[in-house]
Amino acid sequence: RFMPYTSDVTAHFLTSPIGVFDLNGDGMHDICVKSIGWEGGSNFVLAKNAQGEWEQVLLAMWGT
């Protein structure tokens, strides 16, 4: 993504959904997300735990 320069550095950070899947085959949906930062970012997966709360269960970081 290219955008004009702005002094608002928060404009260069982005979190967006990748998709909703059942990655672990438990019959429940898992949410895959991409988070882009200044010089890197991460892809991560959120899943519901035994208490029914969302928690991060997978993280892949990239960049510098």
C-alpha positions in Angstrom: 0.0 0.0 0.0 1.4 3.4 -1.0 0.2 6.6 0.6 1.3 10.2 0.7 3.6 11.3 3.6 1.8 12.5 6.7 3.2 13.5 10.1 0.5 11.2 11.6 2.7 8.1 11.9 -0.3 6.0 13.1 -1.5 6.1 9.5 1.2 3.6 8.7 -0.2 0.9 11.0 -3.0 -1.4 9.9 -4.8 -4.4 11.3 -7.0 -6.3 8.9 -8.8 -9.7 8.9 -7.4 -12.5 6.8 -10.3 -14.8 7.3 -12.4 -17.0 9.6 -11.6 -20.7 9.5 -11.7 -23.8 11.7 -8.0 -24.4 11.8 -7.8 -27.0 14.6 -10.9 -29.0 13.6 -12.8 -28.4 16.9 -15.9 -27.2 15.2 -15.4 -23.6 16.4 -14.3 -20.7 14.2 -10.8 -19.3 14.5 -10.0 -15.7 13.4 -6.9 -15.0 11.4 -5.6 -11.4 11.4 -2.7 -9.4 9.8 -1.2 -6.6 11.8 1.2 -4.3 9.9 3.6 -1.9 11.8 6.3 0.5 10.8 9.0 -1.9 9.7 7.3 -5.3 10.1 4.2 -7.0 11.4 2.6 -10.2 12.3 -0.1 -12.7 11.4 -1.9 -14.2 14.3 -4.8 -16.5 15.1 -7.5 -16.0 17.8 -9.5 -18.9 19.1 -12.0 -19.3 22.0 -10.6 -21.0 25.1 -12.4 -23.3 27.5 -13.9 -20.3 29.3 -15.4 -19.0 26.0 -12.9 -16.0 25.8 -10.9 -15.2 22.7 -7.1 -15.7 23.1 -4.2 -15.6 20.7 -3.1 -19.1 19.9 -0.6 -18.6 17.0 1.8 -15.8 16.1 4.1 -15.4 13.1 6.2 -12.2 13.1 7.9 -10.7 10.1 10.0 -7.7 9.1 12.9 -6.1 10.9 
